[in-house]
Amino acid sequence: MADEKQEWRPGSFTKNFSWGRDAAGLEELHETIRIGFAERMEDVPREEFRARISKRNRPDYIPMNYFLFTRQSRGEDYIVADELVFQALSAPHSARFDKLAMFTFLLSFAGKFKRANPTQRRPAMWANAYIREHIDREFAWDTRRISASDIATFVGEDERYKGETVGKLATNLNFIFDKGRIRDFPRSRIERWWVDALFLALDRIIEDRLLDRQVTASDQYASLLERHHFIQLTGRRTLEKEMAVRHLVLLYEVCGGRERFSDEAVARRTEERVPDVEEFLSATDHVVGAIHPKNRTILKSIPRSCALLARYAAGFEVIGEEELANFDIERFVRSKTKEAMLRLQERQIRPRMSADELMRITREK
């Protein structure tokens, strides 16, 4: 496991790079992932990924070294198909993807590959520390304080920084912060990118531990998220977020971790965990939504193969691909309330007191 006290060496991040129009967010990264993985949710050889995107005459070092994760197998480097890749392949570019990618950069787990130096395993720890130690701890996520000048001061005065220049790093990082919409992070309510980020964090943490031959048990998930400052890196801490972590850790475990992307592995897991249940989704759905029954803001897109596990083993409600794409929480709650009222009527269940009587009792108490 890479040490958070390691030296900061920015490497290729201080080079000039272009990411398209400001208004496009991280659309270039989204497109690069789709091309590099050839639209397939499978680990891809690193050199094959590089060859595919080089045809677009685009630099590869920022996506490959700072946003994606590389593992080694039988002497070959593979870029891992994890939650960031899933979101790029399963949905059009959006602000939600930008914020997930921004978190991925801040979490800073890039894996190991040939000829990489040890600091490249966690290559952006200067950005990680800037958010945790400065924006979260000192400024309580007041993102108005973020600027290239503030970044340069924080990094330049820290003894961990060993780069030759601070100015270019600060300018590039501030640029990425804008593209990654970090100023949206402090919102107190749970948003879909935050839910995706939790799955991404577990994917990366578990893969990083495997590099050291450490197997991660499911009862370690929550503590590992805390150890790696998941909530601190994603905005202000709230009780709702702390409770949501427990629900999402269960969903992640039930779906099999990164094996959720393998239909064969999920089929075996479904047979073990929820045998003798019938399919309930359209055969045309590829991605579905899992919604927590008590907190409708907890909505996670998952592979269709995980639907039975999500519903019967984790207790989530599941919606189809079309409803997921057009999800409106207020409309969803209204429809569920109406369905519940109809069920009560069908069972001839009637209230024993009026609303006025209930309000009078409440006021008296």
C-alpha positions in Angstrom: 0.0 0.0 0.0 1.4 3.3 -1.0 2.1 5.7 1.8 0.2 9.0 2.0 3.4 10.6 3.4 5.3 9.7 0.2 7.1 12.4 -1.7 5.1 14.4 -4.3 6.5 14.1 -7.8 4.1 15.6 -10.3 5.8 14.0 -13.4 3.8 14.5 -16.6 1.1 16.6 -14.9 3.2 19.7 -15.4 3.3 19.3 -19.2 1.0 21.2 -21.5 -2.2 19.3 -22.4 -5.5 20.2 -24.0 -8.9 18.9 -22.9 -11.2 20.7 -25.3 -13.7 23.4 -24.6 -14.2 24.5 -21.0 -17.9 23.9 -21.2 -17.4 20.3 -22.3 -16.1 19.3 -18.9 -14.1 16.0 -19.1 -15.7 14.9 -22.3 -12.3 14.2 -23.8 -11.6 11.7 -21.1 -15.0 10.1 -21.5 -14.3 9.6 -25.2 -10.7 8.4 -24.7 -12.0 5.7 -22.4 -14.6 4.5 -24.9 -12.0 4.3 -27.6 -9.3 2.8 -25.5 -11.6 0.0 -24.3 -13.3 -0.4 -27.7 -16.7 -0.2 -26.0 -16.0 -3.5 -24.1 -16.2 -3.8 -20.4 -13.0 -5.9 -20.1 -9.5 -5.3 -18.9 -7.4 -4.2 -21.9 -3.6 -4.4 -22.4 -2.1 -1.1 -21.7 -0.2 -0.9 -25.0 -3.3 -1.8 -26.9 -5.2 1.0 -25.1 -2.4 3.4 -26.0 -2.4 2.3 -29.7 -6.1 2.9 -30.0 -6.1 6.4 -28.6 -2.9 7.4 -30.4 -4.8 7.2 -33.7 -6.8 10.2 -32.5 -3.5 12.2 -32.1 -4.3 12.8 -28.4 -1.9 12.6 -25.5 -2.3 9.4 -23.4 -0.2 10.1 -20.3 -2.9 12.0 -18.3 -5.8 9.5 -18.8 -3.5 6.4 -18.3 -1.4 7.7 -15.5 -3.9 9.7 -13.4 -7.4 8.5 -14.1 -7.2 4.8 -14.9 -5.7 1.8 -13.0 -3.1 -0.6 -14.3 -2.5 -4.1 -13.0 0.1 -6.6 -14.1 -0.6 -10.2 -15.2 2.0 -12.7 -16.6 4.4 -9.9 -17.4 1.9 -7.7 -19.2 0.2 -4.5 -18.1 -3.6 -4.3 -18.2 -5.8 -1.3 -17.7 -8.6 -2.3 -15.4 -12.3 -2.1 -16.3 -13.8 -0.6 -13.2 -16.6 1.8 -12.2 -15.1 4.8 -14.1 -14.9 2.7 -17.2 -18.4 1.4 -16.6 -19.9 4.8 -16.4 -18.1 6.0 -19.6 -19.3 2.9 -21.6 -22.8 2.8 -20.2 -23.9 6.4 -20.4 -23.3 9.5 -22.5 -20.9 12.1 -21.2 -22.5 14.2 -18.4 -21.7 16.4 -15.5 -22.1 13.2 -13.4 -19.3 11.6 -15.2 -17.1 14.7 -14.8 -17.5 14.7 -11.0 -16.9 10.9 -10.8 -13.7 11.4 -12.8 -12.6 14.3 -10.6 -13.0 12.1 -7.5 -11.1 9.3 -9.2 -8.2 11.8 -9.8 -8.3 12.9 -6.2 -8.4 9.4 -4.8 -5.2 8.8 -6.8 -4.8 5.0 -7.2 -3.2 4.3 -10.5 -1.7 0.8 -10.0 1.6 -0.5 -11.2 3.1 -0.8 -14.7 6.5 -1.4 -16.3 9.1 1.2 -15.8 6.9 3.1 -13.3 8.5 4.6 -10.3 7.0 4.0 -6.8 5.3 7.4 -6.6 3.3 6.7 -9.7 1.2 4.2 -7.8 -0.5 7.2 -6.2 0.5 9.9 -8.6 -1.7 12.9 -7.5 -1.2 12.8 -3.7 -0.5 16.6 -3.8 -4.1 17.1 -5.1 -5.4 14.6 -2.6 -3.7 16.4 0.3 -4.8 19.8 -1.0 -8.4 18.8 -0.7 -8.2 16.8 2.5 -5.8 18.9 4.5 -6.7 22.3 3.2 -10.1 22.6 1.5 -11.9 20.1 3.8 -10.0 20.5 7.1 -9.2 24.3 7.0 -11.9 25.8 4.8 -14.9 23.4 5.5 -15.3 22.8 1.7 -15.6 26.5 0.8 -14.6 26.0 -2.8 -14.5 29.8 -3.4 -11.0 29.6 -1.8 -9.7 27.3 -4.6 -7.4 29.1 -7.0 -4.1 28.4 -8.8 -2.4 30.8 -6.4 -3.8 29.0 -3.3 -2.8 25.7 -4.8 0.8 27.0 -5.5 1.1 28.2 -1.9 -0.1 25.0 -0.4 2.0 22.7 -2.5 5.1 24.9 -2.7 5.3 25.2 1.1 5.0 21.5 1.8 8.2 19.5 2.3 6.7 16.5 0.5 6.7 18.3 -2.8 9.8 17.5 -4.9 8.9 19.0 -8.3 11.0 21.5 -10.1 8.2 24.0 -10.6 4.9 24.8 -8.8 3.3 27.3 -11.1 2.4 24.9 -14.0 1.2 22.2 -11.6 -1.1 24.7 -9.8 -2.4 26.1 -13.1 -3.1 22.6 -14.5 -4.7 21.4 -11.3 -7.0 24.4 -11.1 -8.0 23.8 -14.7 -8.9 20.2 -13.9 -10.8 21.3 -10.9 -13.0 23.5 -13.2 -13.4 20.7 -15.8 -14.3 18.2 -13.0 -16.9 20.6 -11.5 -15.3 20.4 -8.0 -17.3 23.4 -6.9 -20.4 21.2 -7.0 -18.9 18.8 -4.4 -20.0 20.6 -1.2 -23.8 20.0 -1.8 -25.1 18.3 1.3 -27.6 15.9 -0.4 -26.5 12.6 -1.9 -26.2 12.7 -5.7 -25.7 9.9 -8.2 -22.0 10.7 -8.9 -21.3 10.3 -5.1 -22.9 6.9 -5.1 -20.9 5.9 -8.2 -17.8 7.3 -6.5 -18.2 4.9 -3.5 -18.2 1.9 -5.9 -15.2 3.4 -7.7 -13.3 3.9 -4.4 -13.8 0.3 -3.4 -12.8 -1.0 -6.8 -9.5 0.9 -6.7 -8.7 0.2 -3.0 -9.3 -3.5 -3.4 -7.2 -3.6 -6.7 -4.4 -1.7 -5.0 -4.3 -4.1 -2.1 -4.1 -7.0 -4.5 -0.9 -5.6 -5.9 0.5 -6.4 -2.4 -1.3 -9.8 -2.4 -3.7 -8.6 0.2 -7.2 -10.1 0.0 -10.0 -7.8 1.2 -12.9 -9.2 3.2 -16.3 -7.5 2.8 -16.3 -6.6 6.5 -13.3 -4.3 5.8 -15.0 -2.2 3.1 -16.4 0.5 5.4 -13.2 0.9 7.4 -11.1 1.1 4.2 -13.3 3.9 2.8 -12.8 5.8 6.1 -9.0 5.1 6.0 -8.8 6.5 2.5 -10.9 9.6 3.4 -13.8 8.8 1.0 -16.2 11.4 2.5 -13.6 14.1 3.0 -12.7 13.9 -0.7 -16.3 14.1 -1.8 -17.7 17.1 0.1 -19.0 18.0 3.5 -19.6 15.1 5.9 -23.3 14.6 6.8 -25.2 12.0 8.7 -27.1 11.0 5.5 -23.8 10.2 3.8 -22.5 8.2 6.7 -25.7 6.1 6.7 -25.6 5.7 2.9 -22.2 4.2 3.1 -23.6 1.2 5.0 -26.3 0.6 2.5 -24.0 1.0 -0.5 -21.3 -1.3 1.0 -24.0 -4.0 1.3 -25.0 -3.5 -2.4 -21.4 -3.6 -3.5 -20.7 -6.8 -1.6 -23.9 -8.5 -2.7 -23.1 -7.7 -6.4 -19.7 -9.2 -6.0 -17.4 -6.2 -6.1 -15.6 -5.8 -9.4 -17.0 -9.2 -10.5 -20.3 -7.4 -11.0 -19.1 -6.8 -14.5 -18.9 -10.5 -15.3 -22.2 -12.1 -16.3 -20.9 -15.5 -15.5 -19.7 -14.6 -12.0 -22.9 -12.8 -11.2 -25.0 -15.8 -12.5 -23.1 -18.1 -10.1 -23.5 -15.6 -7.2 -27.2 -15.3 -8.0 -27.7 -19.1 -7.9 -26.0 -19.2 -4.5 -27.6 -16.2 -2.9 -31.1 -16.0 -4.4 -32.0 -19.3 -6.1 -35.5 -20.0 -7.5 -36.4 -16.4 -8.3 -37.8 -15.2 -11.6 -36.5 -12.5 -13.9 -38.5 -9.3 -13.8 -36.8 -7.0 -16.3 -37.0 -6.5 -20.0 -34.4 -8.5 -22.0 -33.4 -5.3 -23.7 -32.1 -3.6 -20.5 -28.4 -3.6 -20.2 -28.0 -1.3 -17.2 -30.6 -0.9 -14.4 -31.0 1.3 -11.4 -31.0 0.1 -7.7 -32.8 2.4 -5.4 -32.7 2.2 -1.6 -36.3 1.9 -0.3 -35.8 4.3 2.6 -33.6 6.9 0.9 -34.5 7.5 -2.7 -31.5 9.7 -3.3 -29.4 6.5 -3.1 -29.7 5.4 -6.8 -27.0 3.2 -8.3 -26.7 2.1 -11.9 -25.6 -1.5 -12.1 -25.3 -4.2 -14.8 -28.6 -5.8 -15.6 -27.2 -9.2 -14.4 -27.1 -7.8 -10.8 -30.8 -7.0 -10.6 -31.9 -10.1 -8.8 -29.1 -9.8 -6.2 -29.8 -6.1 -5.7 -33.5 -6.7 -5.1 -33.6 -10.0 -3.1 -30.2 -10.1 -1.4 -29.6 -6.3 -0.7 -33.2 -5.2 -0.4 -33.0 -2.4 -3.1 -35.8 -1.6 -5.5 -34.8 -2.0 -9.1 -35.9 0.1 -12.1 -35.4 -0.6 -15.8 -33.0 1.2 -18.1 -35.5 3.7 -19.6 -36.8 4.8 -16.2 -33.2 5.1 -15.0 -32.3 7.4 -17.9 -35.2 9.6 -17.1 -35.3 9.3 -13.4 -37.1 12.0 -11.4 -37.1 11.4 -7.7 -40.2 13.5 -6.9 -42.2 11.7 -9.6 -40.9 8.3 -8.4 -41.9 9.0 -4.8 -45.4 10.2 -5.9 -45.9 7.0 -8.0 -44.8 4.8 -5.1 -47.1 6.6 -2.7 -50.0 6.2 -5.1 -49.3 2.4 -5.4 -49.2 2.0 -1.6 -52.5 3.8 -1.3 -54.1 1.6 -3.9 -52.8 -1.5 -2.1 -54.4 -0.3 1.1 -57.7 0.3 -0.6 -57.7 -3.1 -2.2 -57.2 -4.6 1.2 -60.0 -2.3 2.5 -57.7 -0.7 5.1 -59.1 2.6 6.3 -57.7 5.2 8.7 -59.4 5.3 12.1 -59.1 9.0 12.5 -59.1 12.1 10.2 -56.1 14.2 9.4 -57.6 17.0 11.6 -57.8 14.6 14.6 -54.3 13.4 14.0 -53.0 17.0 13.9 -54.9 17.8 17.2 -53.3 14.9 19.0 -49.9 15.8 17.7 -50.3 19.4 18.9 -51.5 18.3 22.3 -48.4 16.2 22.8 
